[in-house]
Amino acid sequence: MLPPFIIDQIRRREEEEARRRDEEQPRLELPVDAIQPRRRPEPEREDEDDKERGVIILDLV
């Protein structure tokens, strides 16, 4: 078994390599509005259809 400090060094090297690979990947920057418009809350619907939701199994033999 390896000493703990060697295991820690190996882990750090692997993390640094992964970080470098992530930095080298091309990135696409999307334009995002600084201020996002507020969405109107949708009124809650209380239809009978919503209350009776479920699964129906038909055996066609």
C-alpha distance matrix in Angstrom:
0.0 3.8 6.6 9.0 11.7 10.3 9.6 13.1 14.6 13.7 15.2 18.2 18.9 18.9 21.3 23.5 23.8 24.8 27.3 28.8 29.3 31.0 33.2 34.3 35.4 39.2 40.5 43.8 45.5 47.9 51.0 50.9 53.8 53.1 55.2 54.8 58.0 58.0 58.2 60.9 59.6 60.7 63.0 61.7 63.4 64.4 65.7 66.2 64.1 61.0 61.5 61.8 58.7 57.0 56.5 59.2 58.5 61.4 61.6 63.8 64.4
3.8 0.0 3.8 6.4 8.3 6.5 6.6 10.1 11.1 10.6 12.6 15.1 15.8 16.4 18.7 20.5 21.1 22.5 24.6 26.0 26.9 28.7 30.6 31.7 33.2 37.0 38.3 41.7 43.2 45.9 48.8 48.8 51.7 50.9 53.1 53.0 56.2 56.5 56.8 59.7 58.6 59.9 62.3 61.2 63.1 64.3 65.6 66.4 64.3 61.1 61.8 62.3 59.1 57.6 57.3 60.1 59.6 62.6 62.9 65.1 65.9
6.6 3.8 0.0 3.8 5.6 5.6 6.6 8.9 10.3 11.1 12.7 14.7 15.9 17.1 18.9 20.5 21.7 23.2 24.8 26.4 27.7 29.2 30.9 32.3 34.0 37.7 38.8 42.2 43.5 46.1 48.9 48.7 51.4 50.3 52.6 52.6 55.9 56.1 56.7 59.5 58.5 59.9 62.4 61.3 63.4 64.6 66.1 67.0 65.1 61.8 62.4 63.1 60.1 58.7 58.6 61.6 61.3 64.4 64.8 67.2 68.1
9.0 6.4 3.8 0.0 3.8 5.5 5.1 6.1 8.7 9.9 10.5 12.3 14.3 15.4 16.5 18.4 20.1 21.1 22.5 24.4 25.9 27.0 28.7 30.5 32.0 35.7 36.5 39.8 40.8 43.3 46.0 45.6 48.2 47.0 49.2 49.2 52.5 52.6 53.2 56.0 55.0 56.6 59.0 57.9 60.1 61.4 63.0 64.0 62.2 58.8 59.5 60.3 57.3 56.1 56.2 59.3 59.2 62.3 63.0 65.4 66.5
11.7 8.3 5.6 3.8 0.0 3.8 5.4 5.0 6.2 8.7 9.8 10.5 12.4 14.3 15.3 16.4 18.4 20.0 20.9 22.5 24.4 25.7 26.9 28.7 30.6 34.2 35.1 38.5 39.5 42.2 44.8 44.6 47.2 45.9 48.2 48.5 51.9 52.3 53.1 56.0 55.2 57.0 59.5 58.7 61.1 62.5 64.2 65.4 63.5 60.2 61.0 61.9 58.9 57.9 58.0 61.2 61.2 64.4 65.2 67.5 68.7
10.3 6.5 5.6 5.5 3.8 0.0 3.8 5.3 5.0 6.2 8.6 9.8 10.6 12.4 14.2 15.3 16.6 18.4 19.9 21.1 22.7 24.4 25.8 27.2 29.1 32.8 34.0 37.5 38.8 41.7 44.4 44.5 47.3 46.3 48.8 49.0 52.4 52.9 53.6 56.6 55.9 57.5 60.1 59.3 61.5 63.0 64.5 65.6 63.6 60.3 61.3 62.1 58.9 57.8 57.7 60.8 60.6 63.6 64.3 66.4 67.5
9.6 6.6 6.6 5.1 5.4 3.8 0.0 3.8 5.5 5.2 6.2 8.7 10.0 10.7 12.4 14.4 15.5 16.6 18.4 20.1 21.3 22.7 24.5 26.0 27.5 31.2 32.3 35.7 37.0 39.6 42.5 42.4 45.2 44.4 46.7 46.6 50.0 50.3 50.8 53.8 52.9 54.4 57.0 56.0 58.1 59.5 61.0 62.0 60.0 56.8 57.7 58.4 55.2 54.1 53.9 57.0 56.8 59.9 60.5 62.7 63.9
13.1 10.1 8.9 6.1 5.0 5.3 3.8 0.0 3.8 5.5 5.1 6.2 8.7 10.0 10.6 12.3 14.3 15.4 16.4 18.4 20.1 21.1 22.6 24.5 26.2 29.7 30.5 33.9 34.9 37.5 40.2 40.0 42.7 41.6 43.9 44.0 47.4 47.8 48.5 51.5 50.8 52.4 55.1 54.3 56.6 58.1 59.8 61.0 59.1 55.7 56.7 57.7 54.6 53.6 53.8 57.0 57.1 60.2 61.1 63.4 64.7
14.6 11.1 10.3 8.7 6.2 5.0 5.5 3.8 0.0 3.8 5.4 5.1 6.2 8.6 9.9 10.5 12.3 14.2 15.2 16.5 18.4 20.0 21.0 22.7 24.7 28.3 29.5 33.0 34.1 37.0 39.7 39.9 42.6 41.6 44.2 44.5 48.0 48.7 49.6 52.7 52.2 53.9 56.7 56.1 58.4 60.1 61.7 63.0 61.0 57.7 58.9 59.8 56.7 55.8 55.9 59.0 59.1 62.1 63.0 65.1 66.4
13.7 10.6 11.1 9.9 8.7 6.2 5.2 5.5 3.8 0.0 3.8 5.5 5.2 6.2 8.7 9.9 10.6 12.4 14.2 15.4 16.6 18.5 20.1 21.3 23.0 26.7 28.1 31.6 33.2 36.0 38.9 39.2 42.2 41.5 44.1 44.1 47.6 48.3 48.9 52.1 51.5 53.0 55.8 55.1 57.2 58.9 60.3 61.5 59.3 56.2 57.4 58.1 54.8 53.8 53.7 56.7 56.6 59.5 60.3 62.3 63.5
15.2 12.6 12.7 10.5 9.8 8.6 6.2 5.1 5.4 3.8 0.0 3.8 5.5 5.2 6.2 8.7 10.0 10.6 12.3 14.3 15.5 16.6 18.5 20.2 21.5 25.2 26.1 29.5 30.8 33.5 36.3 36.4 39.3 38.5 40.9 40.9 44.3 44.9 45.4 48.5 47.9 49.4 52.2 51.5 53.6 55.3 56.7 58.0 55.9 52.7 53.9 54.7 51.5 50.5 50.5 53.7 53.7 56.7 57.7 59.7 61.1
18.2 15.1 14.7 12.3 10.5 9.8 8.7 6.2 5.1 5.5 3.8 0.0 3.8 5.5 5.1 6.2 8.6 9.9 10.5 12.3 14.3 15.3 16.5 18.5 20.3 23.8 24.7 28.1 29.2 32.0 34.7 34.8 37.6 36.6 39.2 39.5 43.0 43.8 44.7 47.9 47.5 49.2 52.1 51.6 54.0 55.8 57.4 58.9 56.8 53.6 54.9 56.0 52.8 52.1 52.3 55.5 55.8 58.8 59.9 62.0 63.5
18.9 15.8 15.9 14.3 12.4 10.6 10.0 8.7 6.2 5.2 5.5 3.8 0.0 3.8 5.4 5.1 6.2 8.6 9.8 10.5 12.3 14.2 15.3 16.6 18.7 22.3 23.7 27.3 28.8 31.8 34.7 35.2 38.2 37.5 40.3 40.6 44.1 45.1 46.0 49.3 49.1 50.7 53.7 53.3 55.5 57.5 58.9 60.4 58.2 55.0 56.5 57.4 54.1 53.4 53.4 56.5 56.6 59.5 60.5 62.3 63.8
18.9 16.4 17.1 15.4 14.3 12.4 10.7 10.0 8.6 6.2 5.2 5.5 3.8 0.0 3.8 5.5 5.1 6.2 8.6 9.9 10.6 12.4 14.3 15.5 16.9 20.6 22.0 25.5 27.2 30.1 33.1 33.6 36.7 36.3 39.0 38.9 42.4 43.3 43.9 47.1 46.8 48.2 51.2 50.7 52.8 54.7 55.9 57.3 55.0 51.9 53.5 54.2 50.9 50.0 49.9 53.0 53.0 55.8 56.8 58.6 60.1
21.3 18.7 18.9 16.5 15.3 14.2 12.4 10.6 9.9 8.7 6.2 5.1 5.4 3.8 0.0 3.8 5.5 5.1 6.1 8.7 9.9 10.6 12.3 14.4 15.7 19.2 20.0 23.4 24.7 27.5 30.3 30.6 33.6 33.0 35.6 35.6 39.1 40.0 40.7 44.0 43.7 45.3 48.3 47.9 50.1 52.1 53.5 55.1 52.9 49.7 51.3 52.3 49.0 48.4 48.6 51.8 52.0 55.0 56.2 58.1 59.8
23.5 20.5 20.5 18.4 16.4 15.3 14.4 12.3 10.5 9.9 8.7 6.2 5.1 5.5 3.8 0.0 3.8 5.4 5.0 6.2 8.6 9.8 10.5 12.4 14.5 17.9 19.1 22.6 23.9 27.0 29.7 30.3 33.3 32.6 35.5 35.9 39.5 40.7 41.6 45.0 45.1 46.8 49.9 49.8 52.1 54.3 55.7 57.4 55.3 52.1 53.8 54.9 51.7 51.2 51.4 54.6 54.9 57.8 59.1 60.9 62.6
23.8 21.1 21.7 20.1 18.4 16.6 15.5 14.3 12.3 10.6 10.0 8.6 6.2 5.1 5.5 3.8 0.0 3.8 5.4 5.1 6.2 8.6 9.9 10.6 12.6 16.3 18.0 21.7 23.5 26.6 29.7 30.6 33.8 33.5 36.5 36.7 40.2 41.6 42.3 45.7 45.8 47.3 50.5 50.4 52.4 54.6 55.8 57.5 55.1 52.1 54.0 54.8 51.4 50.8 50.8 53.8 54.0 56.7 57.8 59.4 61.1
24.8 22.5 23.2 21.1 20.0 18.4 16.6 15.4 14.2 12.4 10.6 9.9 8.6 6.2 5.1 5.4 3.8 0.0 3.8 5.5 5.1 6.2 8.7 10.0 10.9 14.6 15.9 19.3 21.1 24.0 27.2 27.9 31.2 31.0 33.8 33.7 37.2 38.4 39.0 42.3 42.3 43.7 46.9 46.7 48.7 50.9 52.0 53.7 51.3 48.3 50.2 51.0 47.6 47.1 47.1 50.1 50.4 53.1 54.4 56.0 57.7
27.3 24.6 24.8 22.5 20.9 19.9 18.4 16.4 15.2 14.2 12.3 10.5 9.8 8.6 6.1 5.0 5.4 3.8 0.0 3.8 5.5 5.1 6.2 8.8 10.2 13.5 14.2 17.7 19.0 22.1 24.9 25.6 28.7 28.3 31.2 31.4 35.0 36.3 37.2 40.7 40.9 42.5 45.8 45.8 48.0 50.4 51.7 53.6 51.4 48.3 50.2 51.3 48.1 47.8 48.1 51.3 51.8 54.6 56.1 57.7 59.7
28.8 26.0 26.4 24.4 22.5 21.1 20.1 18.4 16.5 15.4 14.3 12.3 10.5 9.9 8.7 6.2 5.1 5.5 3.8 0.0 3.8 5.4 5.1 6.2 8.8 12.1 13.7 17.4 19.0 22.4 25.3 26.5 29.7 29.4 32.6 33.0 36.6 38.3 39.3 42.8 43.2 44.8 48.2 48.5 50.6 53.1 54.3 56.2 53.9 50.9 53.0 54.1 50.8 50.5 50.6 53.7 54.1 56.8 58.2 59.7 61.6
29.3 26.9 27.7 25.9 24.4 22.7 21.3 20.1 18.4 16.6 15.5 14.3 12.3 10.6 9.9 8.6 6.2 5.1 5.5 3.8 0.0 3.8 5.4 5.2 6.5 10.2 12.2 15.9 18.1 21.3 24.5 25.9 29.3 29.5 32.6 32.6 36.1 37.8 38.4 41.9 42.3 43.6 47.0 47.1 49.1 51.5 52.5 54.3 51.8 49.0 51.2 52.0 48.6 48.2 48.1 51.1 51.4 53.9 55.2 56.6 58.4
31.0 28.7 29.2 27.0 25.7 24.4 22.7 21.1 20.0 18.5 16.6 15.3 14.2 12.4 10.6 9.8 8.6 6.2 5.1 5.4 3.8 0.0 3.8 5.5 5.4 8.7 9.7 13.2 15.1 18.1 21.3 22.4 25.8 26.0 29.0 28.9 32.4 34.0 34.7 38.2 38.6 40.0 43.4 43.6 45.6 48.1 49.2 51.1 48.7 45.9 48.1 49.1 45.8 45.6 45.7 48.8 49.3 52.0 53.5 54.9 56.9
33.2 30.6 30.9 28.7 26.9 25.8 24.5 22.6 21.0 20.1 18.5 16.5 15.3 14.3 12.3 10.5 9.9 8.7 6.2 5.1 5.4 3.8 0.0 3.8 5.5 8.0 8.9 12.6 14.0 17.5 20.3 21.6 24.9 24.9 28.1 28.5 32.2 34.1 35.1 38.7 39.4 41.1 44.6 45.1 47.2 49.9 51.1 53.2 50.9 48.1 50.4 51.6 48.3 48.3 48.7 51.8 52.4 55.1 56.7 58.0 60.2
34.3 31.7 32.3 30.5 28.7 27.2 26.0 24.5 22.7 21.3 20.2 18.5 16.6 15.5 14.4 12.4 10.6 10.0 8.8 6.2 5.2 5.5 3.8 0.0 3.8 6.4 8.9 12.6 14.8 18.3 21.3 23.2 26.6 27.0 30.3 30.6 34.1 36.2 37.1 40.7 41.6 43.0 46.6 47.1 49.0 51.7 52.7 54.8 52.3 49.6 52.1 53.0 49.7 49.6 49.7 52.6 53.1 55.6 57.1 58.2 60.3
35.4 33.2 34.0 32.0 30.6 29.1 27.5 26.2 24.7 23.0 21.5 20.3 18.7 16.9 15.7 14.5 12.6 10.9 10.2 8.8 6.5 5.4 5.5 3.8 0.0 3.8 6.3 9.9 12.6 15.8 19.2 21.0 24.7 25.4 28.6 28.5 31.9 33.9 34.5 38.1 38.9 40.1 43.7 44.1 45.9 48.6 49.4 51.5 48.9 46.3 48.9 49.8 46.4 46.3 46.3 49.2 49.7 52.1 53.6 54.7 56.8
39.2 37.0 37.7 35.7 34.2 32.8 31.2 29.7 28.3 26.7 25.2 23.8 22.3 20.6 19.2 17.9 16.3 14.6 13.5 12.1 10.2 8.7 8.0 6.4 3.8 0.0 3.8 6.9 9.8 13.1 16.3 18.7 22.3 23.4 26.6 26.6 29.8 32.2 32.9 36.5 37.6 38.8 42.4 43.2 45.0 47.8 48.6 50.8 48.2 45.8 48.6 49.5 46.2 46.4 46.5 49.3 50.0 52.2 53.9 54.8 57.1
40.5 38.3 38.8 36.5 35.1 34.0 32.3 30.5 29.5 28.1 26.1 24.7 23.7 22.0 20.0 19.1 18.0 15.9 14.2 13.7 12.2 9.7 8.9 8.9 6.3 3.8 0.0 3.8 6.3 9.6 12.9 15.0 18.6 19.7 22.9 22.8 26.1 28.5 29.2 32.8 34.0 35.3 39.0 39.9 41.8 44.7 45.6 48.0 45.6 43.1 45.8 47.0 43.8 44.2 44.6 47.5 48.4 50.8 52.7 53.7 56.1
43.8 41.7 42.2 39.8 38.5 37.5 35.7 33.9 33.0 31.6 29.5 28.1 27.3 25.5 23.4 22.6 21.7 19.3 17.7 17.4 15.9 13.2 12.6 12.6 9.9 6.9 3.8 0.0 3.8 6.3 9.7 12.2 15.9 17.5 20.6 20.3 23.4 25.9 26.6 30.2 31.6 32.8 36.6 37.7 39.5 42.6 43.4 45.9 43.4 41.1 44.0 45.2 42.1 42.8 43.3 46.1 47.2 49.5 51.5 52.4 55.1
45.5 43.2 43.5 40.8 39.5 38.8 37.0 34.9 34.1 33.2 30.8 29.2 28.8 27.2 24.7 23.9 23.5 21.1 19.0 19.0 18.1 15.1 14.0 14.8 12.6 9.8 6.3 3.8 0.0 3.8 6.6 8.9 12.5 13.9 17.1 17.2 20.4 23.1 24.2 27.9 29.5 31.1 34.8 36.2 38.2 41.4 42.5 45.2 43.0 40.5 43.5 44.9 42.1 43.0 43.8 46.8 48.1 50.5 52.8 53.8 56.6
47.9 45.9 46.1 43.3 42.2 41.7 39.6 37.5 37.0 36.0 33.5 32.0 31.8 30.1 27.5 27.0 26.6 24.0 22.1 22.4 21.3 18.1 17.5 18.3 15.8 13.1 9.6 6.3 3.8 0.0 3.8 6.1 9.8 12.0 14.7 14.3 17.2 20.0 20.9 24.5 26.3 27.8 31.6 33.1 35.0 38.3 39.3 42.1 40.0 37.7 40.7 42.3 39.5 40.6 41.6 44.5 46.1 48.4 50.9 51.8 54.7
51.0 48.8 48.9 46.0 44.8 44.4 42.5 40.2 39.7 38.9 36.3 34.7 34.7 33.1 30.3 29.7 29.7 27.2 24.9 25.3 24.5 21.3 20.3 21.3 19.2 16.3 12.9 9.7 6.6 3.8 0.0 3.8 6.7 9.1 11.9 12.0 14.8 18.0 19.3 23.0 25.2 26.9 30.6 32.5 34.6 38.1 39.2 42.3 40.4 38.1 41.2 43.0 40.4 41.9 43.1 46.0 47.9 50.2 52.8 53.7 56.8
50.9 48.8 48.7 45.6 44.6 44.5 42.4 40.0 39.9 39.2 36.4 34.8 35.2 33.6 30.6 30.3 30.6 27.9 25.6 26.5 25.9 22.4 21.6 23.2 21.0 18.7 15.0 12.2 8.9 6.1 3.8 0.0 3.8 6.2 8.6 8.4 11.6 14.6 16.1 19.8 21.9 23.9 27.6 29.5 31.8 35.3 36.6 39.8 38.1 35.7 38.6 40.6 38.2 39.9 41.3 44.4 46.4 48.9 51.6 52.8 55.9
53.8 51.7 51.4 48.2 47.2 47.3 45.2 42.7 42.6 42.2 39.3 37.6 38.2 36.7 33.6 33.3 33.8 31.2 28.7 29.7 29.3 25.8 24.9 26.6 24.7 22.3 18.6 15.9 12.5 9.8 6.7 3.8 0.0 3.8 5.4 5.9 8.8 12.1 14.3 17.8 20.3 22.6 26.2 28.5 31.0 34.5 36.1 39.4 38.1 35.6 38.5 40.8 38.7 40.6 42.4 45.5 47.7 50.2 53.1 54.3 57.6
53.1 50.9 50.3 47.0 45.9 46.3 44.4 41.6 41.6 41.5 38.5 36.6 37.5 36.3 33.0 32.6 33.5 31.0 28.3 29.4 29.5 26.0 24.9 27.0 25.4 23.4 19.7 17.5 13.9 12.0 9.1 6.2 3.8 0.0 3.8 6.3 9.6 12.5 15.2 18.7 21.1 23.8 27.2 29.5 32.3 35.7 37.6 40.9 39.8 37.2 39.8 42.3 40.3 42.3 44.2 47.4 49.8 52.4 55.4 56.7 60.0
55.2 53.1 52.6 49.2 48.2 48.8 46.7 43.9 44.2 44.1 40.9 39.2 40.3 39.0 35.6 35.5 36.5 33.8 31.2 32.6 32.6 29.0 28.1 30.3 28.6 26.6 22.9 20.6 17.1 14.7 11.9 8.6 5.4 3.8 0.0 3.8 6.4 9.0 12.2 15.4 17.9 20.8 24.1 26.6 29.5 32.9 35.0 38.4 37.5 34.9 37.5 40.2 38.5 40.7 42.8 46.0 48.6 51.2 54.3 55.8 59.1
54.8 53.0 52.6 49.2 48.5 49.0 46.6 44.0 44.5 44.1 40.9 39.5 40.6 38.9 35.6 35.9 36.7 33.7 31.4 33.0 32.6 28.9 28.5 30.6 28.5 26.6 22.8 20.3 17.2 14.3 12.0 8.4 5.9 6.3 3.8 0.0 3.8 6.4 8.9 12.4 14.9 17.5 21.0 23.3 26.1 29.6 31.5 34.8 33.9 31.3 34.0 36.6 34.8 37.1 39.2 42.4 44.9 47.5 50.7 52.1 55.5
58.0 56.2 55.9 52.5 51.9 52.4 50.0 47.4 48.0 47.6 44.3 43.0 44.1 42.4 39.1 39.5 40.2 37.2 35.0 36.6 36.1 32.4 32.2 34.1 31.9 29.8 26.1 23.4 20.4 17.2 14.8 11.6 8.8 9.6 6.4 3.8 0.0 3.8 6.3 9.4 12.4 15.0 18.3 21.0 23.7 27.3 29.2 32.7 32.0 29.6 32.4 35.1 33.6 36.1 38.4 41.5 44.2 46.7 50.0 51.4 54.8
58.0 56.5 56.1 52.6 52.3 52.9 50.3 47.8 48.7 48.3 44.9 43.8 45.1 43.3 40.0 40.7 41.6 38.4 36.3 38.3 37.8 34.0 34.1 36.2 33.9 32.2 28.5 25.9 23.1 20.0 18.0 14.6 12.1 12.5 9.0 6.4 3.8 0.0 3.7 6.5 9.1 12.1 15.2 17.9 20.9 24.3 26.5 30.0 29.5 27.1 29.6 32.5 31.2 33.9 36.5 39.5 42.5 45.1 48.4 50.0 53.5
58.2 56.8 56.7 53.2 53.1 53.6 50.8 48.5 49.6 48.9 45.4 44.7 46.0 43.9 40.7 41.6 42.3 39.0 37.2 39.3 38.4 34.7 35.1 37.1 34.5 32.9 29.2 26.6 24.2 20.9 19.3 16.1 14.3 15.2 12.2 8.9 6.3 3.7 0.0 3.7 6.2 8.7 12.1 14.7 17.4 21.0 23.0 26.5 25.9 23.5 26.2 29.0 27.7 30.5 33.0 36.0 39.0 41.5 45.0 46.5 50.0
60.9 59.7 59.5 56.0 56.0 56.6 53.8 51.5 52.7 52.1 48.5 47.9 49.3 47.1 44.0 45.0 45.7 42.3 40.7 42.8 41.9 38.2 38.7 40.7 38.1 36.5 32.8 30.2 27.9 24.5 23.0 19.8 17.8 18.7 15.4 12.4 9.4 6.5 3.7 0.0 3.8 6.2 9.0 12.1 14.8 18.4 20.5 24.1 23.9 21.7 24.3 27.2 26.5 29.5 32.3 35.2 38.4 40.8 44.3 45.9 49.5
59.6 58.6 58.5 55.0 55.2 55.9 52.9 50.8 52.2 51.5 47.9 47.5 49.1 46.8 43.7 45.1 45.8 42.3 40.9 43.2 42.3 38.6 39.4 41.6 38.9 37.6 34.0 31.6 29.5 26.3 25.2 21.9 20.3 21.1 17.9 14.9 12.4 9.1 6.2 3.8 0.0 3.8 6.3 8.9 12.0 15.3 17.7 21.3 21.3 18.8 21.0 24.2 23.5 26.5 29.5 32.5 35.7 38.3 41.9 43.6 47.2
60.7 59.9 59.9 56.6 57.0 57.5 54.4 52.4 53.9 53.0 49.4 49.2 50.7 48.2 45.3 46.8 47.3 43.7 42.5 44.8 43.6 40.0 41.1 43.0 40.1 38.8 35.3 32.8 31.1 27.8 26.9 23.9 22.6 23.8 20.8 17.5 15.0 12.1 8.7 6.2 3.8 0.0 3.8 6.3 8.8 12.3 14.4 17.9 17.8 15.6 18.1 21.1 20.5 23.7 26.7 29.4 32.8 35.2 38.8 40.5 44.1
63.0 62.3 62.4 59.0 59.5 60.1 57.0 55.1 56.7 55.8 52.2 52.1 53.7 51.2 48.3 49.9 50.5 46.9 45.8 48.2 47.0 43.4 44.6 46.6 43.7 42.4 39.0 36.6 34.8 31.6 30.6 27.6 26.2 27.2 24.1 21.0 18.3 15.2 12.1 9.0 6.3 3.8 0.0 3.8 6.3 9.5 12.0 15.6 16.2 14.2 16.2 19.5 19.6 23.0 26.3 28.9 32.4 34.8 38.5 40.2 43.8
61.7 61.2 61.3 57.9 58.7 59.3 56.0 54.3 56.1 55.1 51.5 51.6 53.3 50.7 47.9 49.8 50.4 46.7 45.8 48.5 47.1 43.6 45.1 47.1 44.1 43.2 39.9 37.7 36.2 33.1 32.5 29.5 28.5 29.5 26.6 23.3 21.0 17.9 14.7 12.1 8.9 6.3 3.8 0.0 3.8 6.5 9.4 12.7 13.4 11.0 12.7 16.1 16.3 19.7 23.1 25.8 29.4 31.9 35.6 37.5 41.1
63.4 63.1 63.4 60.1 61.1 61.5 58.1 56.6 58.4 57.2 53.6 54.0 55.5 52.8 50.1 52.1 52.4 48.7 48.0 50.6 49.1 45.6 47.2 49.0 45.9 45.0 41.8 39.5 38.2 35.0 34.6 31.8 31.0 32.3 29.5 26.1 23.7 20.9 17.4 14.8 12.0 8.8 6.3 3.8 0.0 3.7 5.8 9.4 10.1 8.3 10.3 13.5 14.0 17.7 21.0 23.3 27.0 29.2 33.0 34.7 38.4
64.4 64.3 64.6 61.4 62.5 63.0 59.5 58.1 60.1 58.9 55.3 55.8 57.5 54.7 52.1 54.3 54.6 50.9 50.4 53.1 51.5 48.1 49.9 51.7 48.6 47.8 44.7 42.6 41.4 38.3 38.1 35.3 34.5 35.7 32.9 29.6 27.3 24.3 21.0 18.4 15.3 12.3 9.5 6.5 3.7 0.0 3.8 6.6 8.4 6.9 7.7 11.0 12.4 16.1 19.6 21.7 25.5 27.8 31.5 33.4 36.9
65.7 65.6 66.1 63.0 64.2 64.5 61.0 59.8 61.7 60.3 56.7 57.4 58.9 55.9 53.5 55.7 55.8 52.0 51.7 54.3 52.5 49.2 51.1 52.7 49.4 48.6 45.6 43.4 42.5 39.3 39.2 36.6 36.1 37.6 35.0 31.5 29.2 26.5 23.0 20.5 17.7 14.4 12.0 9.4 5.8 3.8 0.0 3.8 5.3 5.5 6.9 9.2 10.8 14.5 17.8 19.4 23.2 25.1 28.8 30.6 34.1
66.2 66.4 67.0 64.0 65.4 65.6 62.0 61.0 63.0 61.5 58.0 58.9 60.4 57.3 55.1 57.4 57.5 53.7 53.6 56.2 54.3 51.1 53.2 54.8 51.5 50.8 48.0 45.9 45.2 42.1 42.3 39.8 39.4 40.9 38.4 34.8 32.7 30.0 26.5 24.1 21.3 17.9 15.6 12.7 9.4 6.6 3.8 0.0 3.8 5.4 5.2 6.5 9.1 12.6 15.8 17.0 20.7 22.5 26.2 28.1 31.5
64.1 64.3 65.1 62.2 63.5 63.6 60.0 59.1 61.0 59.3 55.9 56.8 58.2 55.0 52.9 55.3 55.1 51.3 51.4 53.9 51.8 48.7 50.9 52.3 48.9 48.2 45.6 43.4 43.0 40.0 40.4 38.1 38.1 39.8 37.5 33.9 32.0 29.5 25.9 23.9 21.3 17.8 16.2 13.4 10.1 8.4 5.3 3.8 0.0 3.8 5.5 5.4 6.7 10.1 13.0 14.3 18.0 19.8 23.6 25.3 28.9
61.0 61.1 61.8 58.8 60.2 60.3 56.8 55.7 57.7 56.2 52.7 53.6 55.0 51.9 49.7 52.1 52.1 48.3 48.3 50.9 49.0 45.9 48.1 49.6 46.3 45.8 43.1 41.1 40.5 37.7 38.1 35.7 35.6 37.2 34.9 31.3 29.6 27.1 23.5 21.7 18.8 15.6 14.2 11.0 8.3 6.9 5.5 5.4 3.8 0.0 3.8 5.6 5.8 9.5 12.9 15.0 18.8 21.1 24.8 26.9 30.4
61.5 61.8 62.4 59.5 61.0 61.3 57.7 56.7 58.9 57.4 53.9 54.9 56.5 53.5 51.3 53.8 54.0 50.2 50.2 53.0 51.2 48.1 50.4 52.1 48.9 48.6 45.8 44.0 43.5 40.7 41.2 38.6 38.5 39.8 37.5 34.0 32.4 29.6 26.2 24.3 21.0 18.1 16.2 12.7 10.3 7.7 6.9 5.2 5.5 3.8 0.0 3.8 5.8 9.1 12.8 14.8 18.6 21.1 24.7 27.0 30.3
61.8 62.3 63.1 60.3 61.9 62.1 58.4 57.7 59.8 58.1 54.7 56.0 57.4 54.2 52.3 54.9 54.8 51.0 51.3 54.1 52.0 49.1 51.6 53.0 49.8 49.5 47.0 45.2 44.9 42.3 43.0 40.6 40.8 42.3 40.2 36.6 35.1 32.5 29.0 27.2 24.2 21.1 19.5 16.1 13.5 11.0 9.2 6.5 5.4 5.6 3.8 0.0 3.8 6.5 9.8 11.3 15.1 17.4 21.0 23.4 26.6
58.7 59.1 60.1 57.3 58.9 58.9 55.2 54.6 56.7 54.8 51.5 52.8 54.1 50.9 49.0 51.7 51.4 47.6 48.1 50.8 48.6 45.8 48.3 49.7 46.4 46.2 43.8 42.1 42.1 39.5 40.4 38.2 38.7 40.3 38.5 34.8 33.6 31.2 27.7 26.5 23.5 20.5 19.6 16.3 14.0 12.4 10.8 9.1 6.7 5.8 5.8 3.8 0.0 3.8 7.2 9.7 13.3 16.0 19.6 22.0 25.3
57.0 57.6 58.7 56.1 57.9 57.8 54.1 53.6 55.8 53.8 50.5 52.1 53.4 50.0 48.4 51.2 50.8 47.1 47.8 50.5 48.2 45.6 48.3 49.6 46.3 46.4 44.2 42.8 43.0 40.6 41.9 39.9 40.6 42.3 40.7 37.1 36.1 33.9 30.5 29.5 26.5 23.7 23.0 19.7 17.7 16.1 14.5 12.6 10.1 9.5 9.1 6.5 3.8 0.0 3.8 6.8 10.1 13.2 16.6 19.3 22.4
56.5 57.3 58.6 56.2 58.0 57.7 53.9 53.8 55.9 53.7 50.5 52.3 53.4 49.9 48.6 51.4 50.8 47.1 48.1 50.6 48.1 45.7 48.7 49.7 46.3 46.5 44.6 43.3 43.8 41.6 43.1 41.3 42.4 44.2 42.8 39.2 38.4 36.5 33.0 32.3 29.5 26.7 26.3 23.1 21.0 19.6 17.8 15.8 13.0 12.9 12.8 9.8 7.2 3.8 0.0 3.8 6.5 9.9 13.1 15.8 18.9
59.2 60.1 61.6 59.3 61.2 60.8 57.0 57.0 59.0 56.7 53.7 55.5 56.5 53.0 51.8 54.6 53.8 50.1 51.3 53.7 51.1 48.8 51.8 52.6 49.2 49.3 47.5 46.1 46.8 44.5 46.0 44.4 45.5 47.4 46.0 42.4 41.5 39.5 36.0 35.2 32.5 29.4 28.9 25.8 23.3 21.7 19.4 17.0 14.3 15.0 14.8 11.3 9.7 6.8 3.8 0.0 3.8 6.5 9.9 12.6 15.7
58.5 59.6 61.3 59.2 61.2 60.6 56.8 57.1 59.1 56.6 53.7 55.8 56.6 53.0 52.0 54.9 54.0 50.4 51.8 54.1 51.4 49.3 52.4 53.1 49.7 50.0 48.4 47.2 48.1 46.1 47.9 46.4 47.7 49.8 48.6 44.9 44.2 42.5 39.0 38.4 35.7 32.8 32.4 29.4 27.0 25.5 23.2 20.7 18.0 18.8 18.6 15.1 13.3 10.1 6.5 3.8 0.0 3.8 6.6 9.6 12.4
61.4 62.6 64.4 62.3 64.4 63.6 59.9 60.2 62.1 59.5 56.7 58.8 59.5 55.8 55.0 57.8 56.7 53.1 54.6 56.8 53.9 52.0 55.1 55.6 52.1 52.2 50.8 49.5 50.5 48.4 50.2 48.9 50.2 52.4 51.2 47.5 46.7 45.1 41.5 40.8 38.3 35.2 34.8 31.9 29.2 27.8 25.1 22.5 19.8 21.1 21.1 17.4 16.0 13.2 9.9 6.5 3.8 0.0 3.8 6.1 9.3
61.6 62.9 64.8 63.0 65.2 64.3 60.5 61.1 63.0 60.3 57.7 59.9 60.5 56.8 56.2 59.1 57.8 54.4 56.1 58.2 55.2 53.5 56.7 57.1 53.6 53.9 52.7 51.5 52.8 50.9 52.8 51.6 53.1 55.4 54.3 50.7 50.0 48.4 45.0 44.3 41.9 38.8 38.5 35.6 33.0 31.5 28.8 26.2 23.6 24.8 24.7 21.0 19.6 16.6 13.1 9.9 6.6 3.8 0.0 3.8 5.9
63.8 65.1 67.2 65.4 67.5 66.4 62.7 63.4 65.1 62.3 59.7 62.0 62.3 58.6 58.1 60.9 59.4 56.0 57.7 59.7 56.6 54.9 58.0 58.2 54.7 54.8 53.7 52.4 53.8 51.8 53.7 52.8 54.3 56.7 55.8 52.1 51.4 50.0 46.5 45.9 43.6 40.5 40.2 37.5 34.7 33.4 30.6 28.1 25.3 26.9 27.0 23.4 22.0 19.3 15.8 12.6 9.6 6.1 3.8 0.0 3.8
64.4 65.9 68.1 66.5 68.7 67.5 63.9 64.7 66.4 63.5 61.1 63.5 63.8 60.1 59.8 62.6 61.1 57.7 59.7 61.6 58.4 56.9 60.2 60.3 56.8 57.1 56.1 55.1 56.6 54.7 56.8 55.9 57.6 60.0 59.1 55.5 54.8 53.5 50.0 49.5 47.2 44.1 43.8 41.1 38.4 36.9 34.1 31.5 28.9 30.4 30.3 26.6 25.3 22.4 18.9 15.7 12.4 9.3 5.9 3.8 0.0
